[in-house]
Amino acid sequence: MTCEGCRGSITLLDSQTSSGSEHWHTRCWNETAEQRRQYLEEMDGLEGFSLHNAPPDRSCPALPDELG
């Protein structure tokens, strides 16, 4: 298996997370989720612009509160 975040190999001993057919090192998943959270927070701070009504970005993992 290959990690979607770092493109490194995932072994049985690695801490891992799966999202459908995608596989992630847990550390890569957490880093990507944190980057996405920070990005959304910054965008919410822009006047007159919000991503809350935007379609979901399938290239990044969904944050726990975005899973429906």
All heavy atoms as TSV, in Angstrom:
chain	resi	resn	atom	element	x	y	z
A	1	MET	N	N	0.839	-1.175	0.000
A	1	MET	CA	C	0.000	0.000	0.000
A	1	MET	C	C	0.890	1.247	0.000
A	1	MET	O	O	1.965	1.233	0.568
A	1	MET	CB	C	-0.894	0.031	1.224
A	1	MET	CG	C	-1.973	-1.038	1.240
A	1	MET	SD	S	-3.074	-0.885	2.666
A	1	MET	CE	C	-2.000	-1.439	3.975
A	2	THR	N	N	0.358	2.300	-0.583
A	2	THR	CA	C	1.067	3.568	-0.660
A	2	THR	C	C	0.250	4.643	0.045
A	2	THR	O	O	-0.955	4.749	-0.163
A	2	THR	CB	C	1.292	3.977	-2.134
A	2	THR	OG1	O	2.034	2.946	-2.784
A	2	THR	CG2	C	2.049	5.269	-2.235
A	3	CYS	N	N	0.918	5.454	0.859
A	3	CYS	CA	C	0.261	6.540	1.576
A	3	CYS	C	C	-0.113	7.645	0.597
A	3	CYS	O	O	0.712	8.076	-0.215
A	3	CYS	CB	C	1.203	7.085	2.650
A	3	CYS	SG	S	0.561	8.531	3.520
A	4	GLU	N	N	-1.362	8.113	0.668
A	4	GLU	CA	C	-1.825	9.192	-0.192
A	4	GLU	C	C	-1.171	10.526	0.166
A	4	GLU	O	O	-1.095	11.418	-0.667
A	4	GLU	CB	C	-3.350	9.332	-0.102
A	4	GLU	CG	C	-4.119	8.160	-0.641
A	4	GLU	CD	C	-3.963	7.994	-2.140
A	4	GLU	OE1	O	-3.895	8.996	-2.867
A	4	GLU	OE2	O	-3.897	6.834	-2.583
A	5	GLY	N	N	-0.700	10.655	1.399
A	5	GLY	CA	C	-0.101	11.910	1.844
A	5	GLY	C	C	1.342	12.064	1.407
A	5	GLY	O	O	1.702	13.020	0.739
A	6	CYS	N	N	2.178	11.099	1.783
A	6	CYS	CA	C	3.616	11.215	1.513
A	6	CYS	C	C	4.075	10.329	0.358
A	6	CYS	O	O	5.220	10.387	-0.042
A	6	CYS	CB	C	4.412	10.888	2.771
A	6	CYS	SG	S	4.361	9.148	3.267
A	7	ARG	N	N	3.192	9.492	-0.130
A	7	ARG	CA	C	3.491	8.550	-1.209
A	7	ARG	C	C	4.515	7.498	-0.805
A	7	ARG	O	O	5.093	6.823	-1.633
A	7	ARG	CB	C	3.949	9.265	-2.483
A	7	ARG	CG	C	2.894	10.128	-3.107
A	7	ARG	CD	C	1.769	9.264	-3.560
A	7	ARG	NE	N	0.830	10.014	-4.373
A	7	ARG	CZ	C	-0.402	9.641	-4.556
A	7	ARG	NH1	N	-0.836	8.548	-4.003
A	7	ARG	NH2	N	-1.216	10.344	-5.292
A	8	GLY	N	N	4.725	7.376	0.515
A	8	GLY	CA	C	5.626	6.350	1.025
A	8	GLY	C	C	4.892	5.033	1.197
A	8	GLY	O	O	3.659	4.965	1.189
A	9	SER	N	N	5.651	3.995	1.371
A	9	SER	CA	C	5.086	2.664	1.548
A	9	SER	C	C	4.530	2.512	2.961
A	9	SER	O	O	5.123	2.982	3.928
A	9	SER	CB	C	6.173	1.623	1.297
A	9	SER	OG	O	5.659	0.327	1.478
A	10	ILE	N	N	3.381	1.886	3.082
A	10	ILE	CA	C	2.769	1.603	4.378
A	10	ILE	C	C	2.979	0.124	4.671
A	10	ILE	O	O	2.630	-0.739	3.864
A	10	ILE	CB	C	1.263	1.922	4.380
A	10	ILE	CG1	C	1.024	3.391	4.076
A	10	ILE	CG2	C	0.633	1.532	5.709
A	10	ILE	CD1	C	-0.440	3.768	3.939
A	11	THR	N	N	3.574	-0.152	5.826
A	11	THR	CA	C	3.781	-1.541	6.224
A	11	THR	C	C	2.779	-1.906	7.306
A	11	THR	O	O	2.092	-1.046	7.861
A	11	THR	CB	C	5.216	-1.752	6.756
A	11	THR	OG1	O	5.365	-1.015	7.970
A	11	THR	CG2	C	6.257	-1.286	5.743
A	12	LEU	N	N	2.716	-3.171	7.630
A	12	LEU	CA	C	1.784	-3.643	8.645
A	12	LEU	C	C	2.078	-3.046	10.016
A	12	LEU	O	O	1.186	-2.908	10.844
A	12	LEU	CB	C	1.824	-5.165	8.738
A	12	LEU	CG	C	1.240	-5.919	7.539
A	12	LEU	CD1	C	1.447	-7.410	7.699
A	12	LEU	CD2	C	-0.232	-5.603	7.372
A	13	LEU	N	N	3.330	-2.663	10.273
A	13	LEU	CA	C	3.702	-2.128	11.579
A	13	LEU	C	C	3.419	-0.635	11.703
A	13	LEU	O	O	3.477	-0.094	12.799
A	13	LEU	CB	C	5.184	-2.401	11.851
A	13	LEU	CG	C	5.581	-3.881	11.879
A	13	LEU	CD1	C	7.083	-4.016	12.084
A	13	LEU	CD2	C	4.817	-4.634	12.948
A	14	ASP	N	N	3.119	0.042	10.589
A	14	ASP	CA	C	2.842	1.477	10.618
A	14	ASP	C	C	1.436	1.756	11.141
A	14	ASP	O	O	0.505	1.005	10.874
A	14	ASP	CB	C	2.937	2.086	9.209
A	14	ASP	CG	C	4.350	2.158	8.676
A	14	ASP	OD1	O	5.278	2.288	9.491
A	14	ASP	OD2	O	4.516	2.095	7.446
A	15	SER	N	N	1.302	2.847	11.875
A	15	SER	CA	C	-0.013	3.319	12.259
A	15	SER	C	C	-0.661	3.858	10.989
A	15	SER	O	O	-0.062	4.661	10.275
A	15	SER	CB	C	0.131	4.425	13.309
A	15	SER	OG	O	-1.109	4.960	13.632
A	16	GLN	N	N	-1.866	3.398	10.669
A	16	GLN	CA	C	-2.465	3.757	9.395
A	16	GLN	C	C	-3.943	4.065	9.510
A	16	GLN	O	O	-4.609	3.647	10.444
A	16	GLN	CB	C	-2.227	2.666	8.365
A	16	GLN	CG	C	-2.674	1.289	8.810
A	16	GLN	CD	C	-2.251	0.223	7.842
A	16	GLN	OE1	O	-2.762	0.177	6.728
A	16	GLN	NE2	N	-1.346	-0.640	8.266
A	17	THR	N	N	-4.429	4.836	8.545
A	17	THR	CA	C	-5.825	5.242	8.472
A	17	THR	C	C	-6.285	4.991	7.044
A	17	THR	O	O	-5.536	5.222	6.104
A	17	THR	CB	C	-5.974	6.738	8.808
A	17	THR	OG1	O	-5.455	6.958	10.112
A	17	THR	CG2	C	-7.413	7.185	8.748
A	18	SER	N	N	-7.498	4.532	6.879
A	18	SER	CA	C	-8.048	4.315	5.546
A	18	SER	C	C	-9.280	5.173	5.355
A	18	SER	O	O	-10.055	5.392	6.281
A	18	SER	CB	C	-8.422	2.849	5.344
A	18	SER	OG	O	-7.275	2.045	5.387
A	19	SER	N	N	-9.447	5.669	4.143
A	19	SER	CA	C	-10.617	6.450	3.778
A	19	SER	C	C	-11.106	5.902	2.449
A	19	SER	O	O	-10.591	6.280	1.396
A	19	SER	CB	C	-10.243	7.932	3.666
A	19	SER	OG	O	-11.321	8.674	3.169
A	20	GLY	N	N	-12.055	4.994	2.510
A	20	GLY	CA	C	-12.502	4.345	1.279
A	20	GLY	C	C	-11.378	3.500	0.712
A	20	GLY	O	O	-10.830	2.653	1.388
A	21	SER	N	N	-10.988	3.787	-0.519
A	21	SER	CA	C	-9.907	3.025	-1.144
A	21	SER	C	C	-8.546	3.667	-0.930
A	21	SER	O	O	-7.539	3.161	-1.398
A	21	SER	CB	C	-10.171	2.889	-2.647
A	21	SER	OG	O	-10.171	4.170	-3.249
A	22	GLU	N	N	-8.498	4.800	-0.210
A	22	GLU	CA	C	-7.240	5.489	0.051
A	22	GLU	C	C	-6.662	5.030	1.389
A	22	GLU	O	O	-7.393	4.780	2.336
A	22	GLU	CB	C	-7.452	7.005	0.089
A	22	GLU	CG	C	-7.943	7.575	-1.210
A	22	GLU	CD	C	-8.209	9.065	-1.120
A	22	GLU	OE1	O	-8.383	9.580	0.007
A	22	GLU	OE2	O	-8.235	9.707	-2.168
A	23	HIS	N	N	-5.353	4.950	1.432
A	23	HIS	CA	C	-4.660	4.555	2.652
A	23	HIS	C	C	-3.678	5.654	3.032
A	23	HIS	O	O	-3.050	6.260	2.172
A	23	HIS	CB	C	-3.925	3.233	2.448
A	23	HIS	CG	C	-4.837	2.134	2.035
A	23	HIS	ND1	N	-5.626	1.446	2.921
A	23	HIS	CD2	C	-5.116	1.611	0.820
A	23	HIS	CE1	C	-6.341	0.553	2.280
A	23	HIS	NE2	N	-6.061	0.636	0.998
A	24	TRP	N	N	-3.562	5.914	4.320
A	24	TRP	CA	C	-2.726	6.994	4.840
A	24	TRP	C	C	-1.946	6.510	6.046
A	24	TRP	O	O	-2.449	5.708	6.826
A	24	TRP	CB	C	-3.593	8.166	5.320
A	24	TRP	CG	C	-4.396	8.851	4.279
A	24	TRP	CD1	C	-5.521	8.384	3.664
A	24	TRP	CD2	C	-4.163	10.140	3.731
A	24	TRP	NE1	N	-5.992	9.307	2.778
A	24	TRP	CE2	C	-5.179	10.401	2.803
A	24	TRP	CE3	C	-3.187	11.114	3.955
A	24	TRP	CZ2	C	-5.236	11.583	2.087
A	24	TRP	CZ3	C	-3.253	12.293	3.233
A	24	TRP	CH2	C	-4.271	12.519	2.317
A	25	HIS	N	N	-0.712	7.034	6.228
A	25	HIS	CA	C	-0.072	6.948	7.537
A	25	HIS	C	C	-0.916	7.849	8.440
A	25	HIS	O	O	-1.353	8.915	8.008
A	25	HIS	CB	C	1.359	7.496	7.502
A	25	HIS	CG	C	2.329	6.646	6.757
A	25	HIS	ND1	N	2.902	7.058	5.581
A	25	HIS	CD2	C	2.833	5.420	7.038
A	25	HIS	CE1	C	3.722	6.120	5.155
A	25	HIS	NE2	N	3.705	5.110	6.015
A	26	THR	N	N	-1.139	7.459	9.661
A	26	THR	CA	C	-1.948	8.278	10.560
A	26	THR	C	C	-1.327	9.654	10.736
A	26	THR	O	O	-2.032	10.663	10.762
A	26	THR	CB	C	-2.118	7.577	11.924
A	26	THR	OG1	O	-2.773	6.316	11.691
A	26	THR	CG2	C	-2.950	8.404	12.885
A	27	ARG	N	N	-0.003	9.748	10.799
A	27	ARG	CA	C	0.655	11.054	10.961
A	27	ARG	C	C	0.403	11.938	9.745
A	27	ARG	O	O	0.177	13.143	9.881
A	27	ARG	CB	C	2.150	10.894	11.229
A	27	ARG	CG	C	2.939	10.383	10.036
A	27	ARG	CD	C	4.449	10.253	10.325
A	27	ARG	NE	N	5.142	9.733	9.177
A	27	ARG	CZ	C	5.231	8.460	8.848
A	27	ARG	NH1	N	4.671	7.548	9.627
A	27	ARG	NH2	N	5.878	8.075	7.773
A	28	CYS	N	N	0.411	11.377	8.536
A	28	CYS	CA	C	0.144	12.149	7.309
A	28	CYS	C	C	-1.302	12.626	7.301
A	28	CYS	O	O	-1.602	13.760	6.921
A	28	CYS	CB	C	0.437	11.316	6.068
A	28	CYS	SG	S	2.176	10.866	5.878
A	29	TRP	N	N	-2.230	11.741	7.695
A	29	TRP	CA	C	-3.657	12.087	7.767
A	29	TRP	C	C	-3.862	13.260	8.724
A	29	TRP	O	O	-4.529	14.231	8.397
A	29	TRP	CB	C	-4.446	10.874	8.237
A	29	TRP	CG	C	-5.899	11.134	8.445
A	29	TRP	CD1	C	-6.487	11.607	9.585
A	29	TRP	CD2	C	-6.946	10.949	7.505
A	29	TRP	NE1	N	-7.846	11.717	9.397
A	29	TRP	CE2	C	-8.149	11.315	8.139
A	29	TRP	CE3	C	-6.978	10.496	6.193
A	29	TRP	CZ2	C	-9.375	11.236	7.484
A	29	TRP	CZ3	C	-8.202	10.418	5.559
A	29	TRP	CH2	C	-9.385	10.795	6.193
A	30	ASN	N	N	-3.250	13.164	9.912
A	30	ASN	CA	C	-3.406	14.205	10.924
A	30	ASN	C	C	-2.806	15.530	10.457
A	30	ASN	O	O	-3.393	16.591	10.679
A	30	ASN	CB	C	-2.783	13.771	12.249
A	30	ASN	CG	C	-3.552	12.639	12.899
A	30	ASN	OD1	O	-4.715	12.412	12.606
A	30	ASN	ND2	N	-2.896	11.914	13.785
A	31	GLU	N	N	-1.630	15.489	9.816
A	31	GLU	CA	C	-0.999	16.708	9.309
A	31	GLU	C	C	-1.866	17.359	8.233
A	31	GLU	O	O	-2.066	18.576	8.232
A	31	GLU	CB	C	0.387	16.402	8.737
A	31	GLU	CG	C	1.421	16.070	9.790
A	31	GLU	CD	C	2.726	15.554	9.202
A	31	GLU	OE1	O	2.889	15.551	7.957
A	31	GLU	OE2	O	3.596	15.142	9.992
A	32	THR	N	N	-2.393	16.565	7.323
A	32	THR	CA	C	-3.227	17.091	6.245
A	32	THR	C	C	-4.527	17.663	6.794
A	32	THR	O	O	-4.976	18.730	6.368
A	32	THR	CB	C	-3.520	15.989	5.203
A	32	THR	OG1	O	-2.270	15.508	4.695
A	32	THR	CG2	C	-4.353	16.506	4.058
A	33	ALA	N	N	-5.127	16.967	7.757
A	33	ALA	CA	C	-6.367	17.464	8.368
A	33	ALA	C	C	-6.116	18.790	9.090
A	33	ALA	O	O	-6.945	19.709	9.010
A	33	ALA	CB	C	-6.937	16.426	9.328
A	34	GLU	N	N	-4.983	18.917	9.780
A	34	GLU	CA	C	-4.659	20.158	10.486
A	34	GLU	C	C	-4.421	21.299	9.491
A	34	GLU	O	O	-4.884	22.422	9.705
A	34	GLU	CB	C	-3.430	19.965	11.376
A	34	GLU	CG	C	-2.975	21.208	12.101
A	34	GLU	CD	C	-4.002	21.791	13.062
A	34	GLU	OE1	O	-4.941	21.095	13.465
A	34	GLU	OE2	O	-3.853	22.978	13.411
A	35	GLN	N	N	-3.731	21.022	8.396
A	35	GLN	CA	C	-3.503	22.042	7.365
A	35	GLN	C	C	-4.828	22.498	6.770
A	35	GLN	O	O	-5.047	23.687	6.550
A	35	GLN	CB	C	-2.585	21.507	6.268
A	35	GLN	CG	C	-1.158	21.329	6.712
A	35	GLN	CD	C	-0.315	20.587	5.684
A	35	GLN	OE1	O	-0.808	20.142	4.648
A	35	GLN	NE2	N	0.967	20.433	5.982
A	36	ARG	N	N	-5.723	21.568	6.525
A	36	ARG	CA	C	-7.035	21.909	5.968
A	36	ARG	C	C	-7.845	22.743	6.959
A	36	ARG	O	O	-8.477	23.725	6.586
A	36	ARG	CB	C	-7.799	20.636	5.597
A	36	ARG	CG	C	-9.172	20.899	5.012
A	36	ARG	CD	C	-9.743	19.642	4.377
A	36	ARG	NE	N	-11.123	19.768	4.034
A	36	ARG	CZ	C	-11.601	20.460	3.005
A	36	ARG	NH1	N	-10.766	21.079	2.206
A	36	ARG	NH2	N	-12.898	20.513	2.767
A	37	ARG	N	N	-7.791	22.375	8.249
A	37	ARG	CA	C	-8.499	23.128	9.277
A	37	ARG	C	C	-7.986	24.560	9.352
A	37	ARG	O	O	-8.765	25.508	9.389
A	37	ARG	CB	C	-8.346	22.454	10.640
A	37	ARG	CG	C	-9.176	23.125	11.738
A	37	ARG	CD	C	-8.707	22.759	13.133
A	37	ARG	NE	N	-7.349	23.178	13.420
A	37	ARG	CZ	C	-6.969	24.442	13.685
A	37	ARG	NH1	N	-7.843	25.413	13.665
A	37	ARG	NH2	N	-5.713	24.724	13.953
A	38	GLN	N	N	-6.658	24.731	9.306
A	38	GLN	CA	C	-6.061	26.066	9.347
A	38	GLN	C	C	-6.463	26.873	8.115
A	38	GLN	O	O	-6.779	28.059	8.218
A	38	GLN	CB	C	-4.545	25.979	9.442
A	38	GLN	CG	C	-4.046	25.512	10.785
A	38	GLN	CD	C	-2.540	25.323	10.815
A	38	GLN	OE1	O	-1.863	25.422	9.800
A	38	GLN	NE2	N	-2.015	25.033	12.001
A	39	TYR	N	N	-6.459	26.227	6.953
A	39	TYR	CA	C	-6.840	26.906	5.714
A	39	TYR	C	C	-8.289	27.388	5.784
A	39	TYR	O	O	-8.594	28.534	5.453
A	39	TYR	CB	C	-6.637	25.966	4.528
A	39	TYR	CG	C	-7.139	26.521	3.219
A	39	TYR	CD1	C	-6.389	27.465	2.520
A	39	TYR	CD2	C	-8.352	26.105	2.682
A	39	TYR	CE1	C	-6.841	27.987	1.321
A	39	TYR	CE2	C	-8.812	26.622	1.493
A	39	TYR	CZ	C	-8.051	27.553	0.809
A	39	TYR	OH	O	-8.514	28.070	-0.376
A	40	LEU	N	N	-9.185	26.519	6.236
A	40	LEU	CA	C	-10.593	26.897	6.349
A	40	LEU	C	C	-10.781	28.027	7.355
A	40	LEU	O	O	-11.582	28.936	7.130
A	40	LEU	CB	C	-11.443	25.690	6.736
A	40	LEU	CG	C	-11.597	24.614	5.666
A	40	LEU	CD1	C	-12.312	23.394	6.234
A	40	LEU	CD2	C	-12.304	25.143	4.445
A	41	GLU	N	N	-10.033	27.989	8.450
A	41	GLU	CA	C	-10.111	29.047	9.447
A	41	GLU	C	C	-9.648	30.382	8.862
A	41	GLU	O	O	-10.272	31.417	9.085
A	41	GLU	CB	C	-9.249	28.668	10.648
A	41	GLU	CG	C	-9.384	29.577	11.835
A	41	GLU	CD	C	-8.566	29.067	13.005
A	41	GLU	OE1	O	-8.985	28.076	13.627
A	41	GLU	OE2	O	-7.507	29.670	13.272
A	42	GLU	N	N	-8.565	30.360	8.082
A	42	GLU	CA	C	-8.072	31.581	7.441
A	42	GLU	C	C	-9.077	32.115	6.424
A	42	GLU	O	O	-9.311	33.316	6.342
A	42	GLU	CB	C	-6.736	31.316	6.749
A	42	GLU	CG	C	-5.584	31.097	7.701
A	42	GLU	CD	C	-4.311	30.675	6.978
A	42	GLU	OE1	O	-4.230	30.842	5.739
A	42	GLU	OE2	O	-3.399	30.178	7.656
A	43	MET	N	N	-9.670	31.226	5.645
A	43	MET	CA	C	-10.627	31.656	4.625
A	43	MET	C	C	-11.893	32.228	5.261
A	43	MET	O	O	-12.486	33.159	4.742
A	43	MET	CB	C	-11.000	30.490	3.694
A	43	MET	CG	C	-9.884	30.047	2.783
A	43	MET	SD	S	-9.347	31.338	1.644
A	43	MET	CE	C	-7.730	31.713	2.307
A	44	ASP	N	N	-12.307	31.663	6.398
A	44	ASP	CA	C	-13.479	32.191	7.103
A	44	ASP	C	C	-13.218	33.609	7.607
A	44	ASP	O	O	-14.147	34.379	7.785
A	44	ASP	CB	C	-13.870	31.296	8.271
A	44	ASP	CG	C	-14.737	30.125	7.832
A	44	ASP	OD1	O	-15.246	30.157	6.692
A	44	ASP	OD2	O	-14.907	29.191	8.629
A	45	GLY	N	N	-11.939	33.933	7.840
A	45	GLY	CA	C	-11.594	35.262	8.315
A	45	GLY	C	C	-11.626	36.326	7.223
A	45	GLY	O	O	-11.607	37.516	7.513
A	46	LEU	N	N	-11.696	35.919	5.967
A	46	LEU	CA	C	-11.757	36.878	4.872
A	46	LEU	C	C	-13.164	37.446	4.773
A	46	LEU	O	O	-14.150	36.720	4.847
A	46	LEU	CB	C	-11.376	36.221	3.542
A	46	LEU	CG	C	-9.932	35.733	3.433
A	46	LEU	CD1	C	-9.737	35.021	2.107
A	46	LEU	CD2	C	-8.958	36.884	3.570
A	47	GLU	N	N	-13.265	38.743	4.612
A	47	GLU	CA	C	-14.562	39.408	4.561
A	47	GLU	C	C	-15.360	38.982	3.334
A	47	GLU	O	O	-14.868	39.010	2.211
A	47	GLU	CB	C	-14.369	40.921	4.534
A	47	GLU	CG	C	-15.659	41.692	4.640
A	47	GLU	CD	C	-15.423	43.187	4.739
A	47	GLU	OE1	O	-14.361	43.581	5.231
A	47	GLU	OE2	O	-16.299	43.923	4.294
A	48	GLY	N	N	-16.589	38.571	3.563
A	48	GLY	CA	C	-17.497	38.241	2.465
A	48	GLY	C	C	-17.211	36.925	1.779
A	48	GLY	O	O	-17.715	36.662	0.693
A	49	PHE	N	N	-16.402	36.060	2.379
A	49	PHE	CA	C	-16.053	34.797	1.738
A	49	PHE	C	C	-16.144	33.676	2.758
A	49	PHE	O	O	-15.625	33.789	3.855
A	49	PHE	CB	C	-14.629	34.867	1.179
A	49	PHE	CG	C	-14.198	33.624	0.448
A	49	PHE	CD1	C	-14.632	33.392	-0.840
A	49	PHE	CD2	C	-13.387	32.695	1.057
A	49	PHE	CE1	C	-14.230	32.253	-1.520
A	49	PHE	CE2	C	-12.990	31.548	0.390
A	49	PHE	CZ	C	-13.410	31.338	-0.907
A	50	SER	N	N	-16.822	32.614	2.390
A	50	SER	CA	C	-16.922	31.464	3.269
A	50	SER	C	C	-16.877	30.192	2.442
A	50	SER	O	O	-17.471	30.118	1.377
A	50	SER	CB	C	-18.219	31.508	4.076
A	50	SER	OG	O	-18.347	30.335	4.828
A	51	LEU	N	N	-16.182	29.187	2.937
A	51	LEU	CA	C	-16.117	27.898	2.252
A	51	LEU	C	C	-17.168	26.920	2.771
A	51	LEU	O	O	-17.241	25.802	2.306
A	51	LEU	CB	C	-14.726	27.282	2.434
A	51	LEU	CG	C	-13.599	28.011	1.725
A	51	LEU	CD1	C	-12.269	27.328	2.037
A	51	LEU	CD2	C	-13.816	28.021	0.233
A	52	HIS	N	N	-17.981	27.355	3.721
A	52	HIS	CA	C	-18.962	26.425	4.292
A	52	HIS	C	C	-19.972	25.942	3.257
A	52	HIS	O	O	-20.499	24.846	3.384
A	52	HIS	CB	C	-19.685	27.062	5.478
A	52	HIS	CG	C	-18.795	27.205	6.668
A	52	HIS	ND1	N	-18.373	26.132	7.413
A	52	HIS	CD2	C	-18.231	28.295	7.232
A	52	HIS	CE1	C	-17.597	26.542	8.386
A	52	HIS	NE2	N	-17.490	27.857	8.301
A	53	ASN	N	N	-20.250	26.718	2.232
A	53	ASN	CA	C	-21.197	26.309	1.204
A	53	ASN	C	C	-20.509	25.748	-0.033
A	53	ASN	O	O	-21.170	25.383	-0.994
A	53	ASN	CB	C	-22.087	27.492	0.805
A	53	ASN	CG	C	-22.954	27.935	1.959
A	53	ASN	OD1	O	-23.392	27.118	2.757
A	53	ASN	ND2	N	-23.191	29.233	2.071
A	54	ALA	N	N	-19.177	25.683	-0.011
A	54	ALA	CA	C	-18.435	25.151	-1.151
A	54	ALA	C	C	-18.550	23.628	-1.166
A	54	ALA	O	O	-18.719	22.995	-0.125
A	54	ALA	CB	C	-16.973	25.560	-1.060
A	55	PRO	N	N	-18.450	23.031	-2.354
A	55	PRO	CA	C	-18.474	21.568	-2.408
A	55	PRO	C	C	-17.242	21.008	-1.700
A	55	PRO	O	O	-16.216	21.682	-1.614
A	55	PRO	CB	C	-18.448	21.255	-3.905
A	55	PRO	CG	C	-17.968	22.496	-4.562
A	55	PRO	CD	C	-18.308	23.628	-3.661
A	56	PRO	N	N	-17.319	19.785	-1.187
A	56	PRO	CA	C	-16.183	19.207	-0.476
A	56	PRO	C	C	-14.985	19.014	-1.391
A	56	PRO	O	O	-15.130	18.717	-2.579
A	56	PRO	CB	C	-16.716	17.863	0.026
A	56	PRO	CG	C	-17.918	17.575	-0.781
A	56	PRO	CD	C	-18.451	18.889	-1.267
A	57	ASP	N	N	-13.798	19.200	-0.830
A	57	ASP	CA	C	-12.550	19.002	-1.567
A	57	ASP	C	C	-12.148	17.546	-1.407
A	57	ASP	O	O	-11.738	17.122	-0.336
A	57	ASP	CB	C	-11.480	19.934	-1.004
A	57	ASP	CG	C	-10.159	19.821	-1.737
A	57	ASP	OD1	O	-10.056	18.997	-2.666
A	57	ASP	OD2	O	-9.233	20.561	-1.380
A	58	ARG	N	N	-12.274	16.759	-2.451
A	58	ARG	CA	C	-12.005	15.321	-2.379
A	58	ARG	C	C	-10.510	15.005	-2.380
A	58	ARG	O	O	-10.127	13.865	-2.182
A	58	ARG	CB	C	-12.672	14.586	-3.546
A	58	ARG	CG	C	-14.165	14.726	-3.562
A	58	ARG	CD	C	-14.783	13.961	-2.433
A	58	ARG	NE	N	-16.225	14.082	-2.497
A	58	ARG	CZ	C	-16.994	14.031	-1.463
A	58	ARG	NH1	N	-16.510	13.848	-0.281
A	58	ARG	NH2	N	-18.289	14.166	-1.587
A	59	SER	N	N	-9.639	16.008	-2.629
A	59	SER	CA	C	-8.209	15.744	-2.644
A	59	SER	C	C	-7.620	15.724	-1.241
A	59	SER	O	O	-6.499	15.307	-1.049
A	59	SER	CB	C	-7.479	16.790	-3.495
A	59	SER	OG	O	-7.598	18.075	-2.914
A	60	CYS	N	N	-8.380	16.173	-0.235
A	60	CYS	CA	C	-7.924	16.186	1.149
A	60	CYS	C	C	-8.864	15.334	1.985
A	60	CYS	O	O	-10.040	15.233	1.676
A	60	CYS	CB	C	-7.930	17.614	1.707
A	60	CYS	SG	S	-6.785	18.706	0.888
A	61	PRO	N	N	-8.349	14.747	3.050
A	61	PRO	CA	C	-9.248	13.953	3.897
A	61	PRO	C	C	-10.262	14.844	4.582
A	61	PRO	O	O	-9.989	15.991	4.899
A	61	PRO	CB	C	-8.301	13.314	4.915
A	61	PRO	CG	C	-7.139	14.235	4.964
A	61	PRO	CD	C	-7.010	14.811	3.566
A	62	ALA	N	N	-11.438	14.311	4.784
A	62	ALA	CA	C	-12.484	15.055	5.485
A	62	ALA	C	C	-12.147	15.106	6.966
A	62	ALA	O	O	-11.653	14.150	7.543
A	62	ALA	CB	C	-13.827	14.384	5.278
A	63	LEU	N	N	-12.401	16.236	7.574
A	63	LEU	CA	C	-12.245	16.357	9.011
A	63	LEU	C	C	-13.391	15.604	9.670
A	63	LEU	O	O	-14.448	15.418	9.069
A	63	LEU	CB	C	-12.273	17.837	9.414
A	63	LEU	CG	C	-11.134	18.688	8.865
A	63	LEU	CD1	C	-11.360	20.153	9.214
A	63	LEU	CD2	C	-9.807	18.217	9.416
A	64	PRO	N	N	-13.218	15.146	10.910
A	64	PRO	CA	C	-14.285	14.375	11.557
A	64	PRO	C	C	-15.635	15.066	11.534
A	64	PRO	O	O	-16.656	14.418	11.353
A	64	PRO	CB	C	-13.777	14.196	12.983
A	64	PRO	CG	C	-12.296	14.276	12.849
A	64	PRO	CD	C	-12.040	15.261	11.730
A	65	ASP	N	N	-15.685	16.405	11.680
A	65	ASP	CA	C	-16.971	17.093	11.677
A	65	ASP	C	C	-17.550	17.270	10.262
A	65	ASP	O	O	-18.675	17.657	10.093
A	65	ASP	CB	C	-16.883	18.450	12.378
A	65	ASP	CG	C	-15.894	19.404	11.714
A	65	ASP	OD1	O	-15.022	18.916	10.961
A	65	ASP	OD2	O	-15.995	20.599	11.957
A	66	GLU	N	N	-16.757	16.942	9.221
A	66	GLU	CA	C	-17.245	17.027	7.843
A	66	GLU	C	C	-17.811	15.700	7.360
A	66	GLU	O	O	-18.431	15.629	6.322
A	66	GLU	CB	C	-16.118	17.456	6.909
A	66	GLU	CG	C	-15.647	18.873	7.135
A	66	GLU	CD	C	-14.462	19.234	6.259
A	66	GLU	OE1	O	-13.783	18.318	5.782
A	66	GLU	OE2	O	-14.232	20.421	6.060
A	67	LEU	N	N	-17.536	14.632	8.124
A	67	LEU	CA	C	-18.069	13.333	7.741
A	67	LEU	C	C	-19.533	13.301	8.092
A	67	LEU	O	O	-19.926	13.650	9.184
A	67	LEU	CB	C	-17.309	12.214	8.458
A	67	LEU	CG	C	-15.824	12.115	8.127
A	67	LEU	CD1	C	-15.162	11.076	9.013
A	67	LEU	CD2	C	-15.626	11.754	6.671
A	68	GLY	N	N	-20.364	12.901	7.160
A	68	GLY	CA	C	-21.768	13.048	7.414
A	68	GLY	C	C	-22.480	11.832	7.759
A	68	GLY	O	O	-23.537	11.570	7.857
